[in-house]
Amino acid sequence: MAERTEGSIEIAAPPREVMRVIADFDAYPSWAQGVREVQVLETGPDGRAVRVSMHVSSGMIDTRYTLVYEYGPDDAGLSWTTQEASGAVRSLEGEYALEPKDDTTLVTYRLSTEPAISLPGFLRRTIERTIVDTALGGLKKRVESGQG
């Protein structure tokens, strides 16, 4: 899974506030499009989720997976890898990288997927691009609305 799809967006909030929304996995079904169910399976010593199970269903895609998270220092972001998956996706790797810029945060989302069925590269990248753009738009709306 060397190829990654990437997108960035500027959010009118400091990295700490953006990270608070990203790390609040229990709230994902209320704002992250397609996320139907989330269960935090394990937390680290700091109380942050380090292993999370998700059920994602959108259009013809239905998948369940468990992701393992690693957090960057000082609210710089987090990355994830797949521990197990079933349905439309065999594996996911990705990250949110947060960079402070004056009174805003530049958020970059990188994603690589391995679908459960063989897809042409351009179609896989189109699906990844949709996921990245949708996730960034939802994150921006959630953070800037002050609901996070």
Buried (B, 14 or more C-beta within 10 A) or exposed (E): BEEBBBBEBBBEBBBEBBBBBBBBBEBBBEBBBBBBEBEBEEEEEEEBBBBBBBBBBBEEBBBBBBBBBEBBEEBBBBBBBBBEBEBBBBBBBBBBBBBBEEEBBBBBBBBBBBBBEEBEEEEBBEBBBBBBBBBBEBBBEBBBEEEB
